[in-house]
Amino acid sequence: MNTSNILIIAKELAIQQNQVSTVVSLLDEGATIPFISRYRKEMTGSLDEVAIESISTRITVLREVDKRREAILASLEKIEKLTPELTKLINEASSLTELEDIYLPYKPKRKTKASMAKDKGLEPLATSIFSQKNINVYAEAAIYVNEEKQVVNEEDALQGARDIIAEWINENKQVREIVRELFLNNGVISSKVLKNKEEEGQKYKDYFDWEEPIKKTPSHRLLAMRRGEKEMILSLDIKPDTESSIRLIENKVVVATNESAEQVKLAISDCYKRLLKPSMETEVRLLSKDKADKEAIDVFSKNLRKLLLAAPLGQKNVLSIDPGFRTGCKIVCLNKLGDLLYNSTIYPNAPQRKVVESGEEIKSLCEKYAIEAIAIGNGTASRETEEFVKSLGLPSHIIVVMVNESGASIYSASAIAREEFPNHDVTVRGAVSIGRRMTDPLAELVKLDPKSIGVGQYQHDVDQNELKLGLDNVVMSCVNSVGVEVNTSSKELLSYVSGLGPQLAKSIVEYRNVNGPFKDRKSLTKVPRLGDKAFEQAAGFLRIRNAKNPLDGSAVHPERYGLVEKMSKDVGATVSELISNTTFRKKINLKNYVTDSVGLPTLNDIMNELDKPGRDPRDKFEVFSFKEGVNEINDLKAGMQLPGIVTNVTNFGAFIDIGVHQDGLAHVSHLSDDFVKNPSDVVSVQGKVMATVLEVDVARKRISLSLKSDPYGKIPKQKKAPVKKERQEYDGDLQSKLAMLKGKFGN
């Protein structure tokens, strides 16, 4: 283990070196982030998942730097350029950028102007001029005129010398650092529309002539401009002021006032425009894109976490409806485990309007299958279908809930859905998914690619590997924080359990299908290929309800069962009595059970679990209803106050479903009475809000909303572009997503 890397991470995160080294060791041994966070608190000093993930990410980057460092040292040694001074410089470099700057002068190159000038024998002239001694440069250059070497006159010789000097300046580590900082701190990104692309690129209209400091460009705006460039609508340029940049280099390089210095100045100007500027623009493009990607993925991850951890209704008998007009409403009945019992189609809406027949069927099914809740997808005809169901006079204990169906159509056409329901079409599968989302959002949403759930922005523009890694980590964190019932869960849900993965999850389901439900956690070790390490990582997150040992249904890890048994014995109770009787638990003095390997953090976790074994950390389910009588965008008027559900949070605001088939946008300036820097600090996906309608554009299907107590009062100053621009960017993202879906599933 590289101790310098440990020290770097400890300083960056402001934690102890031993905490970092412990986490790195555990990760290297195959431990997962949820396992380390939950079950190795004494070893890590109770670091949470965020800190552990930061350590994991950073050690990966630093190891890549080490790998590149070794390659550079080997390359320099091979060409016999490695000196003690250079070795020290390389070993002290802390980033890939710094390493590449050091290596640049020695890096193998294709033919350049400088190399051709060197071939003509002009390097001594370049050296003489670059020293900036007071010489007659033309007289000096005359010495190198040689027609055989294609140096036809003094100016030709001086040009070659300047080409060599320009390359030297470009390869100077200090110069590159200065110019890089200038680009990062003072660079301006400018966007122009390409010739004759105005009509085709209307969604990028606001960027037809746009510029702003790259340092302050928000991620969504940068990604929008880059997409416009990729689609060949826009041209982008990133640079600081040219004169200021050249002057800065001159201040570093020019040390005299004479003819030689004037030649060096000419070389500097050429170096900047031909070599440094393109090189630094490329670097800054990559750095800014990387920063924008991280911000976009962070927003996406926060939204996804809120969606996955949305309150579950729990195990109920459900009638689920995928609403529609012409094609009717697909209905399915599910039992408490989510199994499909019945499916049919009713036509309560236009054009058929078979209201009576449809109503009778719903009532009959509710009675036959002891329905406790009705889930209605929030897509086309949702409000009409909701009104129809609520008009039937169903028993008061049957709740009616509108469910976000985003991504349900993608699930219904997926291989997972086909495997689950090989004898049913996509409409039935979609209705099943809607119902299951109400009872357990997490268990159903893990079957989808997180990118298709619809809570991100520019997900097709960011680094796809980083996006997948980030979102997978979120899903794993959510699944393990809730825990998984091993006897009823799908292999998709099990695959996210710490230490398992797709293959072991599949093996567990296959073993369960052949041998029946698992009776205890220990029997999991009989699953093929599920070894001791996998069991250690997974066991604490797997639940077996109604097992003989009640701890099997809790988050207490099997490695601590002996400790709990000792506690129960010490207070004269069984483990079951210790769980059910508070009096016994109050007799326990945790300090008596502290050892070298078990401290108070673990003991407190155990006591919390004994208090409520296997508790679900998600919020309690609450029935939500949109405002009656407001079903279409035409029903909206400025000033209306309406209940809504947040469907997406972006850097520029929040999109809110108010029940009119078109989400409204509450811009960041209207999310709170106070200044808001980060929208996710004040609103979250699936959050229930009361919104005021500010403006309605029926023709363009645009709804502006406010969450402020005084929506028409003074707006806090925000660092923002116009609302129109940001909404347009988001719509462009939706159009991109729609095109992708049409290509995959047709119209």
N, C-alpha and C positions, 0 to 999 in steps of 0.2 A: 504494500500500500504506500503510495506516494504521500509522505507526511506534509510536504509543502502544499499539496492540494487540499488536505484536511485543514490546514491553517488558513488558507484562502477562504474556504467555505465558512469556517467558523467566524472569521472577521466579517464577511459579507452578511451573514445571518445573525450576527451578534449572539452566538451561542458558544458553549464550551467545545474544545477540540475533541474531548472524549465522547461527547454526544454525537458529533459528526462521524468519528471513526467507528463507533458502535453501529450507527445506522448503515454506513457503507459496508461494514462486515456482514451485517444481517442481510442486506440486499444482495451482496455477492454470494451468500449462502442459499439464496433462492426465496427468502422471505418476501412477502408482499407488503405494500404500504398499509393496507387496513390491518393486517396481522400485527405488524410492528407497533402501529399506533395504539391498538387495543390491548395486546397481550404482552408487550415488552416495555411497559412504561418505566419500570425501575432501571432498565438498561439504558434507556434513551433520555431519562430525565423528564418523562411525560411529554415528549414532543408530539404535536398533533399531525394530522395527515398533510396539512399545508406545508409545514416545515420539512417533513420527511420527503415529500414530493420535490420540494425545492432542492434538498440535498441530492436526491436521485438525479434530477435534471442537471444540476451543476457539475456533479462528478462525471457524468457522461460527457459533457462539453470539455472539461479539463483533461479527461483521458484522451479525447480526440486531439487536443493540443499536444499532449505528450507523445502521441503516436506520430503526429506530423513533425515534432521536434526530433524524434529519433530518425525519421526518414531524411530530414535535412542534414543532420549531422553525418549520416552515412554517405549522403551524396557529396558533401564537401570533402569528406575524408577520401572518397574515391577519386576526386579530381585534384587532390593534394592542396586544397585551399584552407583547410581547417587549422586555425592557430589557437593558442590558449585564450587570447583576447576574444576571438570570435566564438569560441566554445562557451565562454563565460556569458557573453551577450545573448547567445541562443538559449542557454539554460535559465537565464533570468527573464526571458520573454514570457508574458502571462496570457497572451492571446494569439489566435491564428493570424490576425492582421499584423501584429508586431513581428511574428516569425517570418511572414511573407515579405515584409519590408526589409528585414535583415538579409533574407535569402535572395532578394531580387537581383542584386548585382552579379550573383554567381549562377543564376538560373539559366539553363540552356534556352537560347532564343532562336527564333527564325531570323532570317536576314533583315537587318534594319539599316536605316540611313547611317547610323553611327558605325555599324560593323563594316559597311562598304567604305566609309571614310577611313577606317582603320586599315582596311586592305590597301588603300592608296598611300599608306604611310603617313597619315596626317595626325596620328595620336601625339607625337612630340610637339607639334604646333599647338594642338589643343591644350596640352599640359602647360606650355609656355604662356598662352593667353589666359588660362584659368588661374594661373598664379597671380595675375593682374599686376605684373611688374611694368614699369614705365618703359615700354619698347615701342618701336615703330612697327606696327602690326603688318603693314603692307610689305615693308622690307623683309620682315621675318617670313611672311607668307610666300614671298618670291622664291625663297630657298626650296619650297616644296612643289613648285610648278614642274610638271612632268607629263608631257603629252602621252607617253606610253602608258602611264597610270591614269589617264583621263583627267588630269588636273591641268586644265588649259591655261589658267591665269590666276592672279592673286586672289580675286574674289571667289573663284572656284575653291581654292585652298581654304580660305576663311570660312566659306559655307560648310565645308566638310568638318573643319575644326569645331564650328558652332554645333553641328549635328552631334558630335561626340560629347561636347560639353552639355548639351541638352539632355542626353541620355544619362550622364553622370548626375545631373541635378535631379532628374526624375527618379534615380535610384538612391538618392540620399534619404536616409531614414528620417532625419530631423525635418527636412523639407516636406516630405510626405505627411508627417504628423501635423505640421503647421497647416498645410493646405486641407488636409482631411478635417481638422477642427473648424476651419473656415467654412467648408462646405456644410458641415453638420450644424453649425451655429448661425451662419449667415446665408446659407444657400436658399434660393427661392425656386419653388417649383412653378413652372408656367405651362399652361395648356392652351393649344390652338387647334381649331378645327381644320382638318385637311381639305384641300380644294375639292369643291363639288360634293362634299359629304354633309352639307347642312341639312338637307331634307331627310336623308337616311338616318342621321344621328340626332334626331330631335330629343331623345331622352337624355342626351348629354349637352343640351343647349346651354346650360349655365356654365359649362366648361369650354365653350367655343373661344373665349378670350378671358382666361382666368390665371391669376397668380397669387401665391401666398408663401410665407416662410415655411420651408419643409419641416423645420423644427416644431411648428405649431399645427401642421396638417393632421386632422383627426384620421383615424384608421379608415372609417367608412368613406371619407372623401378621397383618400389616396387610392383605395381599392377601386373606387368608381372611375377615377381618371385612368388608372392602369388598365381597367377593363375596356374603356373607350379607346385606348391606344392599341390594345390587343385586337379589337374589332375593326381597327384601321379607320376610326372616326377622328381620333385626336392624335396630336403629336405632343410629346412631353419633353421638357428640358429642365434640368436641375443644375443651378450654378449660383455662386455668389457674384458680386460685381467683379468684372474681369480686371479692371485697372487696379482695384484694391488688392486682388489676389496676386497680380504680378509685382506690385509694390512690396507686398509682404515677403515674397521670395527674394526680391532684390535686397531688402533689409537684412536678410539672412546670409545671402551669398556674396553680394558686391561689397568689397572692402577698400576700394580705391577710386580715384577720379582720374582716369586716363584712357588712352585708346583701347587698351586691353579690357578695361571695365565696361566700355561701351559695347564691345563685342560680346562680353558675357551677358549684358542686358538684352541684346538681341537674341542670344541663345535662350535666356530665361523666358522671353515672350513666346518664342517658338515652342519651348518645352511645355509651357503651360497650355497653350492652345492645342498642340498636337499630341502631347503625351499625358500630362498631369490631369487636365480637365476631363478628358474621356475616361481616364482610369478612375478618378475620384467620383465622377458622376455614376459610374457603374457600381462602385462601392456603396455610395450613398443610396442608390436605388435599392440595392440588396439589403442594406441596413434598415432603411425606412420601410421596405416591404416586410422584413422580418418583424419589425416593431408593430406594424399594422396587423400582420397575421396574429401576433401574440394577443393584441388587444381584441381583435375580432373573435378569436378562439376563446378568450377569457369571458367575453360577453355571452357567447354561445354556451359555454360551459355553465355559467351561472344560471342562465335560462333553463338549460336542460336539467340541472339539479333540482330546481324548483318544480319543474314539470314531473320529473320522476318521483319526487317525494310529495306529490299532491296527495291530499287526504283520501284514503280509500273508504268506500262504503262498507267493505267487509263481505263476508260470505252471506249472500242473500239469493233468493230465487228472483231472477230478473227476466223481464220482457224487454227486449231491445229492438229499437226501430231505426232503420236507415231510411229517412224520409225521401219522398220524391213526388213529382206531379204526374206526368204522362206514364212513366213506367211503374208507378205505384210505390207504396212503402213496404220494404222488405222487413218482416218481423221474425224474430227468433225467440225461443224460450230457453233459458239456461238454468240449471240447478245451482245449488250453493257452491259447487266446485267448479262452475263455469262450463260444465258439459252441455252440449247441444241436445235438447230434447225434442224440439219442434221448430219448423220454419214454414212460412207462408208469405203471401203478398196480399195487401189490402189496398183499396183505392178511395180513400176518404177525400182527396183533394181534386182540384180541377185537372183534366177535363171530365173524368168519370163521375166524381162526387158521389160515390157509393157510401154515403155517411152512415146510414142505418145498418147495412150489412157489415161494414167495417167495425162499427161500434159494438155490435153483437159479438163479433169474433174476438175482439179485445176483451170484453167482459167474460166470455166463456173461457178464454185462455188464462185469465187472471185467477179464476176460480179453480180450473183444472190443475194448474201447476203451482197453486198457492203463491202467486206472485207478490213480492214485497216491494219491488221498485221497478219503474219503467225508465229506461235510458233512451233518449232521442238524440241522434246525431245532429250537429249544428250546421249542416250544409243546406243545400237547396230544400225548400219547403219545410224547414225545421219549425219556424214559428207557427205556420198554419197547422202542422201536425200536432204541435204542442197544445194549441188552442182546442183542436179536435179532441185530444185525449183528456184534457182537463174538463171538457164539457160533458164527459160520459157519466159523471157522478160515481166514480169508482170509490171503494172504501177508503176512508181517510188515512189508514195505515200504509197505503200504497203511495210512495213518493214518486214524483215525476221530475226527472232531472235532464237538463240539456248537457250533452257531452261533446267536448271538442273532438272532432273526428279527423283532424289533420293527420295524414299519413295512413289512414285506415285502408284507403284504396291501394296503396303500395303494399301493405301487408297482405291484402286479400289476393294479390296476384303473385305473391312471393312463393318460393319453394317451401318455406316453413308452413304457410297456410295450406298449400297443396298437400303436404305431408299430414297435417292435422285433419283436413277435411277433403280427402280425395274424391268423394262422391257429391260434393256440393260446389256450386259456382261461386264466382267472386262476390256476388251480391249477398249471399248467405254468410260468407266468411267476413265480409265487411261489417255486417250487422252484429255478428258474434263479437268482433273486436270492439265495437262501440260499447256493448254491454259489459265486457270484461274490463274495459278501461274505467268504468265507474266503480266496479267492485275492488279492483286492484290495479291502478294505473302503472305501477312499476313492473309488475309481472307481465303485463301486456306490451308495454312500450319497449322492453328489452328485445322484443322480437324484430324490431325495426332498426334499420341503419339510422343512427341518431341524426344524420344530416337530413333525413326525409321527414322529420317530425315537425319542422317549420318554426323553430324558435331561434334561428340564427340569421345572420346577414352576411352576404358575400361568401357563403361557405364553399362555393365552387371556385373562388378566386384565391383562397388562402392555400398554404402548403398542405396538401392532402394527407401526407404522412403525419405531420404535426397535429392536424385536426383530428385524425383518427385516434392518435395516441392520447390527446387531451380528453376527447369525449369518452373513450373507453375507460380512462381513469375515473371520470365522473360516474359512469354507470357502475363500475366496480365499487366505488366508494358508497354509492347509494344502496346498492344491493346488499353489501355487507353491513351497512349501518342498520338496515331493517331486519336482516336475517332471512333465511330461506327454509321453508317447510320442505324437507327432503322427500316426503312421501306423496306430495301433490304437485310439486313444481315441474315446469317444463325444462327440457335440457338447455334451452336458451337462457333461462334464468339461472340455472345451476352453473352454467359455463362462466358466469361472472363472479362466482364465489371464490374467495381467496384460495389459491393453490390448486384449483380444478382445471378450468379451461374446457374447450369444446369436446375433446376426446374423452376425458374422465367423466364429464357431465353425461355424455351419451352412454358410457358404460354403466353409470349409476341408474339411469332410466331403464336400460335393457335388463340389468340385474333385478330391478324392482318389478318389471313386467313379468319376469320369469319366476321369481321367488316370493313375490308379494311384498307388502310394506316392510320397511326396516323397523325392527322392534326397539333398537337402541343405536346409539352412535357407534359403539364398538363394532357392530356388524357391518359398518361401512368398509372396514378393512378387508372384508371378503370380496369386495368389488375388484375385478381384475385390473391390475396396474395401478391401483390406488395404494401406494406405499406409505411408509411411516411419515415421510416429509410432507406429502400431500395431505395426509390425515391431520398432522399437526397444524398446517396452515388453514385447513377448511373447517375442522370440527366445531370450533367455537361459533361459526356463523351459520351452521346447519341446525335446524330445529326438528325434533321428533315429538310431536304432541302426544300426550297420553301414554308416554313410555313408562316403564316400570320405575325407572329412576327419573324423578321430576326435573333433575338438572339437565337432562337431555333436551328439554324444551326451552332451555334458557341460554343466555350468552356466557354462562360460566364454562370455561374451557375444561375438557376432561382432565388435563394435567393438574387441575386444582380441585378435582372431586374429593381427593383424600383430605384436603384442607377443610372443605365444607363438612365432611363426615366427622372430622375431629371437633369442629365447632359444635355440631349438633350433639355429639357424645358428651362434650364438656358441660352442656346446659341440660343434659338429660332428656333429649328429644331425638326423634327421627329426623331425617332430612326433610320429609314431607311436612312434619310438624314445625320445623324451623321456618319453612316457607310460609305456611298458613297462619302461624301464630306470632304476632308482633312481640308478645311478652318474652318469648324465647330469644328473639333477635336482640332485644334490648339488654339482655344479660351478657352479651358478648363484648368483651373489651378487645378491640382490634389490635392494640399494642402487644397483646400476648401472643399474637400470631405473626409478628414481623420477624423475618429471617433474612439471611444474606440474599436470597433470591426473590423474596416476596416482601413488598413494602406496602405502605398505606394506600398508594394509588390503586394497586390491584385489589387490596382488601376492601376499599370503598366501592370499587366496581362490583365486587362479589356481593356486598351487602345490598347495593341498589338492585341487583338482579334478583336476589332472594325476596326483596320487597315486592317486585313485579316481574316475575320470570317471563322472559321472551317478549317483553313489552314492545309495542310498535312506536317508534319515535315520531311518526308522522302525526300531523294535526288531526283533530276529530272532524269527521265529515259533516258538512253543513249544506243543506239544500239551498240552491240559489235560483232565483227567478228573474227574468227580464221584466221590464215594465209592460203591463198588458196594454194592448191597443197601439203599441209602437212596434210595427213589424217590418216596415220598409223604409228606405231612405227618404221617401216622399213624406213620411209621417213626422220627420224631424223638423224642429224649428229652433232657431237660435234662442238660448236661454233655458232650454229644457234641462232638467236634472234627471239623469238616468243611471240605474245600476249597471255595472259592466264587469267583465272579467278581462284581465290583462292577458293578451295572447302572445306578445313578443316585446322584448325590451331591447332597444338599440342605444347607441351612444347619443343619438339626437332626440330620443323620446320613447314613448311607449305606445304600442298599438292595442286598442281596447275593443272588445266585442260588446256592443250594446244591443244586440239582438235584431239587427236590420240587414243581415247578410253581407255587410261591408264594415270591416274594422275602421274605427276612427283613430286619428293620431293625436295624442297629447304631447306636444313638443316639450323638450326639456325645460323651456321657460315657463311651462304651465303645469309642471308636475308637483310643485310645492309653492307655498308662500315665500319660502326662503330660496336663496341661490342653490342650485343643484349642479354639482360638477359631474357626478356619476349617477345616471338614472337608476341603476340597479340598487342604489342605496336607499331609494324611497319607494320604489315599486318592484314587484316581482311577478314572473309568469304565474298564472293561475290566481293571482291576487284579486280580491273582490274590491271594487272601488265605486264611488259615486262621482260621475262625470257630468260636467256642464257642456252643452253643445255651444260652441262659439260660432261656427260657420258651416254651412252645408252647400256643396257644389254638386247638384244632382247629376248634371250632364257628365261630369268627370268622375263621379262617384268618390268624392273627397269629403271627409268629415273631420273638422277640427274640434278637438275637445280640450277641456281644462279640468284639472284636479284641484285648482286653487280655491280657497274659500271666497275670494273676491276675483273671479275670472276676468272682470273688465277693469280691474284696478291696475296699478303700476306693475309692469313686468320687470322682475329682477334682471339685471344685466347678465347676459350669457355670452360666452365665446362661441358664436354659432354662425353658420351660413343661413340664408333664407330657408324658411320651412318648406317652401315650394321645391327648392333644390333637393333637400334631404328626402322628402317624400318621393320625388321623382327618382332618386337613386334607389330607394327601396323598391319602388314599382318595377324598375329595371331589373332588379334582382329577382323579383317574383316572375317576371316575364322569362328570364333565363331558366328558372326552375321549371316553369310550365312547359317550355320548349323541350327540356330534358325529359319530362314525364311523357309528353306526347310522343317523343321519339321512342320511348321504351314501351308504352302501353297503348299507343294510338289515341285517337280523339275520344 
